Amino acid sequence: MSDNYTFNVEAVKLKRKVIAPYTVNGTPKDWNNTEAGNYRLTHPSNLWTDLTIPFWSMPENTDHPTQKPEKLVAKVILASSNPGDVIFDPFLGSGTTSVVAKKLGRQYFGVELDEMYACLTEKRLEIAETEPSIQGYSEGVFWERNTFKTQ
């Protein structure tokens, strides 16, 4: 334990659709009016309701029984590290941690005993070279569930 830590709250903001747009003297209060609608950037809460478990039609889905969503891992990596930092996962599984670290400009390494999952990780890292997107993350912010496609 130490007082030397990284916590980048700005890196994990959530872009939410504004349902009740408040104004002050006709000016939006804490939200932006865009052609696509009204949106507000908010800090993350203790409850993350914008996550989706990787299901069969998502490109990130694998056969690993306990695969974590890239969006979840991205939030943890962005909040707790800086570009170029090293991310280590001692139980790599299908490689989500390494794949997300690569997509977010971090160095990475992990340990996986199962040869099939290690090969799957290598394949996913290769795909990340040409497909660096993370579901629900764009323009440096996370989008509220089911709102990004409206852009």
Beta strands, then each sheet from edge to edge (+ up, - down):
strand 1: 14-17
strand 2: 23-24
strand 3: 27-28
strand 4: 32-34
strand 5: 37-42
strand 6: 86-89
strand 7: 107-110
strand 8: 137-138
strand 9: 141-143
sheet 1: 4+ 5- 1+ 9+ 8-
sheet 2: 2+ 3-
sheet 3: 6+ 7+
end
